[in-house]
């Protein structure tokens, strides 16, 4: 459910995942305005939908209609996945969880310093998840540092995170990323264009991630690869967050390779 939802590969990707798991399930896409959200969720209850995936603008507006909230969803104010259990709606954020799991697989999380570019909905979801799961320090870099002030306060007040600050992201003065950072995440929509940062000081073990998935070969991914840094591209992140939603709804393991092939076919990559 979202507005707009045209051109989103999620439906095709998840239907291929159901097929791969031999589940007689369907994933349907609905254009739902902000004014129609409450009614749409009432319909989801009535028709017994196992779950709902939310696209903007609903992720920050749905909380009043839910009975349960995961901690990261509550703290970030961002819900992208709903599960219906016995008529009750449970809200989660699988975007932050997906990145957290991918960083864990790369060995860059516990006690880590992480820099997140941006302070919007994805940055909030990722920041909340990482703060709950053991990072030592978070640095948000954004164009309007004052926009992240409430986020920083919330993370320090409601999670085990001990250190959190904001750095300005200025077009005319590239931000030099800290060599001590174990991970850097671009949570902005900027993909093809050069970001106003310098990664020359990064250690070659620093994991660099980007949320932009179309195309996944962003400026940041190329720059990180040139420095031999391990990378997590936006396509991998898109697949992982959808796979986690699939597993919440079905209780079955998601075939991530089938999902990747579906997305690549949809996007003609």
Phi and psi in degrees as a GROMACS rama.xvg file:
@    title "Ramachandran Plot"
@    xaxis  label "Phi"
@    yaxis  label "Psi"
@TYPE xy
-174.688  179.177  UNK-2
-157.311  107.265  UNK-3
-87.7331  164.789  UNK-4
-127.244  2.00447  UNK-5
-64.4678  141.435  UNK-6
80.602  5.82381  UNK-7
-85.4034  129.397  UNK-8
-80.4097  0.367279  UNK-9
-61.1439  -43.8744  UNK-10
-60.0411  -49.693  UNK-11
-63.3627  -40.7121  UNK-12
-63.3904  -46.7979  UNK-13
-72.8013  -33.4256  UNK-14
-65.2627  -35.6675  UNK-15
-68.1516  -33.375  UNK-16
-67.2892  -40.8994  UNK-17
-61.2766  -42.9768  UNK-18
-63.0749  -42.8346  UNK-19
-64.1018  -32.2699  UNK-20
-87.9907  1.98482  UNK-21
56.911  43.0159  UNK-22
-105.196  132.596  UNK-23
-85.617  63.9961  UNK-24
-117.8  158.597  UNK-25
-128.341  149.075  UNK-26
-119.583  117.281  UNK-27
-110.229  146.226  UNK-28
-105.586  128.755  UNK-29
-123.755  130.42  UNK-30
-81.1368  111.81  UNK-31
-128.892  119.671  UNK-32
-76.3922  167.468  UNK-33
-59.5567  -37.3485  UNK-34
-70.8226  -21.1441  UNK-35
-97.3358  -1.98603  UNK-36
-60.3696  -48.5048  UNK-37
-58.0993  -45.2962  UNK-38
-64.9286  -38.4681  UNK-39
-64.3056  -40.4442  UNK-40
-69.303  -33.7501  UNK-41
-62.0628  -39.6889  UNK-42
-64.6402  -38.7424  UNK-43
-61.807  -38.5594  UNK-44
-65.5156  -48.3734  UNK-45
-61.2307  -41.8866  UNK-46
-87.8438  1.20518  UNK-47
69.6595  34.7192  UNK-48
-59.6985  136.106  UNK-49
-67.2503  -32.0948  UNK-50
-166.74  173.745  UNK-51
-139.763  137.814  UNK-52
-103.82  130.383  UNK-53
-105.953  133.983  UNK-54
-107.995  166.139  UNK-55
-55.8479  146.563  UNK-56
-95.8878  15.5324  UNK-57
-83.8988  -16.3157  UNK-58
-64.083  -30.2217  UNK-59
-98.8256  0.262365  UNK-60
-112.677  -7.43635  UNK-61
-86.6652  -16.8073  UNK-62
-52.7998  -39.5363  UNK-63
-62.8951  -16.0816  UNK-64
-100.764  6.49405  UNK-65
-109.791  148.153  UNK-66
-87.9073  -30.1109  UNK-67
-135.182  148.985  UNK-68
-135.235  134.426  UNK-69
-66.938  155.609  UNK-70
-59.9482  -44.9863  UNK-71
-65.5637  -38.297  UNK-72
-65.0405  -41.9394  UNK-73
-65.3505  -46.338  UNK-74
-69.3309  -40.3292  UNK-75
-81.1355  -21.6758  UNK-76
73.6928  18.6335  UNK-77
-124.308  115.691  UNK-78
-117.595  121.046  UNK-79
-114.913  -9.05807  UNK-80
-136.963  129.33  UNK-81
-120.624  136.542  UNK-82
-116.268  134.398  UNK-83
-100.321  122.575  UNK-84
-128.74  117.085  UNK-85
51.1414  42.6866  UNK-86
80.0267  0.0616601  UNK-87
-106.853  142.663  UNK-88
-99.8676  123.925  UNK-89
-109.252  126.795  UNK-90
-103.648  138.176  UNK-91
-135.198  165.321  UNK-92
-122.147  112.181  UNK-93
-91.9509  -9.04116  UNK-94
-69.6051  -51.2064  UNK-95
-64.2316  -39.6035  UNK-96
-63.8421  -39.0948  UNK-97
-61.8936  -46.7916  UNK-98
-66.0823  -40.6352  UNK-99
-57.8946  -45.3919  UNK-100
-65.9047  -38.5246  UNK-101
-66.8467  -37.8017  UNK-102
-67.3679  -38.4151  UNK-103
-61.1918  -42.0243  UNK-104
-61.8653  -30.5867  UNK-105
-87.2567  -1.88049  UNK-106
76.6945  24.5601  UNK-107
-124.234  79.1789  UNK-108
-151.608  -66.4945  UNK-109
-58.2535  123.565  UNK-110
68.8461  17.7764  UNK-111
-88.4979  158.95  UNK-112
-102.205  126.229  UNK-113
-126.291  133.301  UNK-114
-105.016  128.936  UNK-115
-115.77  122.597  UNK-116
-86.8703  120.218  UNK-117
109.648  164.289  UNK-118
-143.148  22.7137  UNK-119
-87.1022  -157.869  UNK-120
-61.8712  -41.7175  UNK-121
-70.3674  -40.4653  UNK-122
-60.7047  -39.2168  UNK-123
-66.0427  -44.9655  UNK-124
-63.6716  -43.9239  UNK-125
-67.8512  -43.894  UNK-126
-60.5307  -42.1498  UNK-127
-63.6892  -46.3037  UNK-128
-62.5539  -46.1103  UNK-129
-66.9551  -36.659  UNK-130
-64.4853  -37.8454  UNK-131
-71.5942  -25.8385  UNK-132
-106.595  15.6334  UNK-133
111.791  10.4909  UNK-134
-71.1115  153.489  UNK-135
-87.2404  -38.7823  UNK-136
-146.641  138.923  UNK-137
-119.841  135.143  UNK-138
-121.46  119.844  UNK-139
-98.6129  128.345  UNK-140
-115.67  120.392  UNK-141
-149.575  164.26  UNK-142
-69.2783  -31.0587  UNK-143
-123.22  86.484  UNK-144
-53.1974  -32.1038  UNK-145
-64.6224  -23.2904  UNK-146
-70.5482  -17.2457  UNK-147
-98.7675  -1.37549  UNK-148
-60.345  -45.3748  UNK-149
-67.7864  -34.4273  UNK-150
-63.2474  -46.7305  UNK-151
-59.1151  -46.2517  UNK-152
-61.0813  -43.8872  UNK-153
-62.5392  -44.1351  UNK-154
-65.3529  -40.2503  UNK-155
-70.0855  -33.5803  UNK-156
-80.0707  -33.0184  UNK-157
-115.801  2.86426  UNK-158
-133.925  169.994  UNK-159
-71.9646  -3.78621  UNK-160
-56.357  133.898  UNK-161
-103.292  -29.293  UNK-162
-130.184  127.806  UNK-163
-154.24  132.799  UNK-164
-149.233  170.678  UNK-165
-120.916  137.231  UNK-166
-117.775  143.672  UNK-167
-73.2262  142.361  UNK-168
-111.075  100.981  UNK-169
-110.612  136.466  UNK-170
-64.7645  -32.8311  UNK-171
-96.8873  2.94997  UNK-172
-145.676  87.377  UNK-173
-54.2953  135.698  UNK-174
-76.7457  125.663  UNK-175
-86.2784  115.116  UNK-176
-73.5969  141.099  UNK-177
-64.3657  129.385  UNK-178
-63.9877  -20.0927  UNK-179
-84.8347  -4.67039  UNK-180
-68.4196  132.925  UNK-181
-87.77  -16.9955  UNK-182
-152.981  145.757  UNK-183
-129.692  131.53  UNK-184
-127.332  122.756  UNK-185
-87.5805  109.369  UNK-186
-108.071  23.8589  UNK-187
-103.628  165.513  UNK-188
-80.3102  1.06262  UNK-189
-74.7061  119.051  UNK-190
-118.42  -65.9008  UNK-191
-69.5874  -38.7563  UNK-192
-73.7956  155.824  UNK-193
-69.6701  132.239  UNK-194
-79.7522  150.048  UNK-195
-79.3112  60.053  UNK-196
-138.55  161.113  UNK-197
-120.867  125.064  UNK-198
-106.656  12.4942  UNK-199
-63.2282  -23.7577  UNK-200
-89.2723  -7.00745  UNK-201
-66.1553  142.173  UNK-202
-68.2828  148.684  UNK-203
-71.9958  -5.01536  UNK-204
-94.8109  -4.00722  UNK-205
-67.2686  128.7  UNK-206
-85.6823  129.042  UNK-207
-115.127  125.607  UNK-208
-124.774  151.522  UNK-209
-137.627  135.253  UNK-210
-84.0546  -13.6305  UNK-211
-73.7526  123.96  UNK-212
-111.679  -9.406  UNK-213
-136.647  97.3495  UNK-214
-86.4088  158.255  UNK-215
-76.1161  -15.7693  UNK-216
-85.3758  72.5721  UNK-217
-83.3475  170.632  UNK-218
-57.6962  -42.3733  UNK-219
-65.2957  -41.0857  UNK-220
-63.3236  -39.8257  UNK-221
-68.4085  -42.3513  UNK-222
-64.6153  -40.421  UNK-223
-66.5096  -40.8174  UNK-224
-63.8402  -36.4699  UNK-225
-62.2239  -28.7374  UNK-226
-93.2328  5.30304  UNK-227
65.2175  25.6064  UNK-228
-80.4112  142.519  UNK-229
-64.2741  143.886  UNK-230
-128.705  154.678  UNK-231
-128.583  110.219  UNK-232
-86.5815  166.802  UNK-233
-65.9907  -28.8662  UNK-234
-66.7483  -43.2559  UNK-235
-61.7454  -39.9729  UNK-236
-67.5516  -41.4232  UNK-237
-59.2147  -45.3296  UNK-238
-65.2314  -42.5975  UNK-239
-66.1051  -41.8275  UNK-240
-67.5156  -35.0374  UNK-241
-72.0498  -36.2847  UNK-242
-63.8926  -38.7075  UNK-243
-66.1481  -39.1117  UNK-244
-62.8364  -44.9254  UNK-245
-53.442  -45.3921  UNK-246
-71.5084  -33.9558  UNK-247
-63.3973  -44.1362  UNK-248
-71.9343  -43.0733  UNK-249
-100.408  -25.567  UNK-250
75.5851  5.27476  UNK-251
-107.722  157.25  UNK-252
-73.557  137.852  UNK-253
-86.1634  139.098  UNK-254
-85.6465  94.2525  UNK-255
-67.0981  -30.1776  UNK-256
-67.2551  -42.0343  UNK-257
-63.1965  -36.9153  UNK-258
-68.0157  -40.8675  UNK-259
-62.382  -45.457  UNK-260
-61.3068  -37.6939  UNK-261
-65.7956  -44.8486  UNK-262
-64.8154  -44.2948  UNK-263
-62.2059  -37.6953  UNK-264
-67.3195  -43.1123  UNK-265
-62.8499  -44.5111  UNK-266
-87.0837  -4.8266  UNK-267
54.793  56.1978  UNK-268
